[in-house]
C-alpha cells in the first residue's frame, strides 16, 4: 500500500450510531452510580454521545496546492492553530495550539489547509506525539517541500483532572523533516519563528 493510500484509508470517516452511543453512555453513567432520573439529567446520555461525536468527527476538505511560481524559498509558518483532541488512554480532552511551517519546494498550499490538517488529525482518539508526526507527514506528502516543522503545545486533562492533578502544565512535541531537521540554522529559524 502506498503512503498516500494508507493516509486516505486512515482518514475514512467511521460509521456513527448516535442511538447506540446514547444507550452506551446511559449504561456507563449507571455503572458509575450516576442517576439520570432527574429532568436535568435525563438527556445527559444523548448530550454525551453528541459531544463525543463532535470531538471525534472531522470535516473533510479538498487539498488545495498551487505552483510556487515565484520560487518563494523562505519559511512559511502558521502559528497558534487551535488543537482540540481526546487522549486515547483516558478519553479525556487535551487542548492547545499547533505551529506548522514548511520550506516550499515546487508547490505551496492554501494557508487555511494547514489548520484543517491539524483539525482533521486531532478529531480522533490521539496521543500528542502521533498527532504531531501525522501533521508533518501530511505536509511532507502533499507538498514535497524542502523541509517541514510542526510543534504542538497542549494541556492534557488526564494530567490536570486525575492522577497527578497538576493544572497548568503543558506538553510540547515537535516533528521536523528535511532541512528543518538536518540543517541547524534552518531548525533554529523555524523554532525562533514558533516562539516569537
C-alpha positions in Angstrom: 0.0 0.0 0.0 1.4 3.4 -0.9 1.9 6.1 1.7 -0.9 8.1 0.1 -3.3 5.2 0.0 -2.6 4.4 3.7 -3.2 8.1 4.5 -6.6 8.0 2.7 -7.6 4.8 4.4 -6.7 6.3 7.8 -8.9 9.3 7.2 -12.0 7.5 6.1 -15.0 8.5 8.3 -16.1 5.8 10.6 -19.8 4.8 10.9 -21.7 6.9 13.5 -24.6 5.5 15.5 -25.8 8.1 18.0 -28.6 5.9 19.3 -26.2 3.2 20.3 -23.8 5.7 21.7 -26.6 7.2 23.8 -27.6 3.8 25.2 -23.9 3.1 26.0 -23.5 6.5 27.7 -26.5 5.8 29.8 -25.2 2.4 30.8 -21.7 3.9 31.5 -23.2 6.5 33.9 -25.4 3.9 35.6 -22.4 1.7 36.1 -20.6 4.6 37.8 -23.7 5.2 40.1 -24.8 8.3 38.3 -28.6 8.5 38.1 -30.2 10.1 35.0 -33.7 10.0 36.5 -34.0 13.8 37.0 -35.3 16.3 34.5 -31.9 17.9 34.2 -30.1 14.6 33.7 -32.5 12.6 31.5 -30.9 13.8 28.3 -27.3 13.7 29.6 -26.5 10.4 27.8 -27.6 11.9 24.5 -25.7 15.0 25.1 -22.6 12.9 26.0 -23.0 11.0 22.8 -23.3 14.1 20.7 -20.4 15.8 22.4 -18.0 12.9 21.8 -19.3 12.6 18.2 -18.4 16.2 17.7 -15.0 15.8 19.3 -14.2 12.7 17.2 -15.6 13.8 13.8 -13.5 16.0 11.5 -14.7 17.7 8.4 -13.3 16.6 5.1 -11.7 19.2 2.8 -10.2 19.4 -0.6 -6.4 19.8 -0.6 -5.6 23.0 -2.4 -2.0 23.4 -3.6 -0.6 25.8 -6.1 2.6 26.0 -8.2 5.3 28.0 -6.4 5.6 30.3 -9.5 7.6 33.0 -7.7 10.1 30.3 -6.4 9.4 31.5 -2.8 12.2 29.9 -0.8 11.7 31.2 2.8 9.8 29.7 5.7 6.0 29.7 5.8 4.8 29.4 9.4 1.2 29.4 10.6 1.2 29.7 14.4 -1.3 29.2 17.2 -3.7 26.9 15.3 -6.2 25.6 17.9 -5.8 21.9 18.8 -8.7 20.0 20.5 -8.4 16.3 20.8 -9.1 13.3 23.0 -6.4 11.3 24.8 -6.8 7.7 23.6 -5.7 6.4 27.0 -8.4 8.0 29.2 -10.7 9.6 26.7 -10.3 13.0 28.3 -9.6 16.1 26.2 -6.3 17.8 25.5 -6.2 21.3 24.1 -3.6 23.7 23.0 -2.0 25.1 19.8 -0.1 23.8 16.8 2.6 25.7 14.9 3.1 24.4 11.4 5.8 25.5 9.0 7.3 24.4 5.7 10.1 25.5 3.4 8.4 25.4 -0.1 9.6 23.4 -3.0 7.6 23.4 -6.2 4.2 23.7 -4.5 2.6 25.9 -1.9 -0.6 25.3 0.0 -3.7 27.4 0.8 -2.8 28.5 4.4 -6.2 27.5 5.8 -5.4 23.9 4.8 -2.7 23.7 7.4 -5.3 24.5 10.1 -7.7 21.9 8.5 -5.0 19.3 8.6 -4.4 19.8 12.3 -8.2 19.6 13.0 -8.6 16.5 10.8 -6.0 14.5 12.7 -6.9 15.9 16.1 -10.6 14.8 15.8 -9.9 11.2 16.8 -8.5 9.4 19.9 -4.9 10.5 19.9 -1.6 10.8 21.6 0.1 14.2 21.0 3.3 12.6 19.7 1.5 10.8 16.9 -0.7 13.8 16.1 2.5 15.9 15.6 4.0 13.4 13.3 0.8 12.9 11.3 0.6 16.6 10.5 4.2 16.8 9.5 3.8 13.7 7.3 0.7 15.1 5.6 2.5 18.4 4.7 5.6 16.4 3.5 3.5 14.1 1.4 1.2 16.7 -0.2 3.7 19.5 -0.8 7.1 17.7 -1.2 8.7 20.7 0.5 12.4 21.2 1.3 11.5 21.0 5.0 8.6 20.7 7.4 8.3 21.7 11.1 5.4 21.1 13.5 5.3 22.0 17.2 2.3 21.2 19.3 1.8 22.6 22.9 -1.1 21.2 24.8 -2.6 20.8 28.3 -3.9 17.3 29.0 -7.0 16.8 31.2 -5.7 13.3 32.1 -2.9 15.1 33.9 -4.8 18.0 35.3 -8.1 16.4 36.4 -6.9 12.9 37.5 -3.7 11.2 38.5 -1.1 13.7 39.4 -3.6 16.7 39.1 -1.1 19.4 38.1 -3.1 22.1 36.5 -1.4 24.5 34.1 1.2 22.0 32.8 1.8 21.8 29.0 3.4 19.2 26.9 5.4 20.2 23.8 6.1 17.9 20.9 7.9 18.5 17.6 8.3 16.8 14.3 11.0 18.1 11.8 11.5 16.8 8.3 14.1 17.7 5.6 16.3 20.7 6.0 14.4 21.8 9.1 15.8 18.6 10.8 19.1 18.4 9.1 20.3 22.0 9.0 20.9 23.5 12.5 20.4 27.1 11.1 17.1 26.3 9.4 15.9 24.4 12.5 16.8 27.4 14.7 15.0 29.8 12.4 11.8 27.6 12.5 11.9 27.3 16.3 12.5 31.0 16.7 9.5 31.7 14.4 7.4 29.5 16.6 8.5 31.2 19.9 8.1 34.8 18.6 
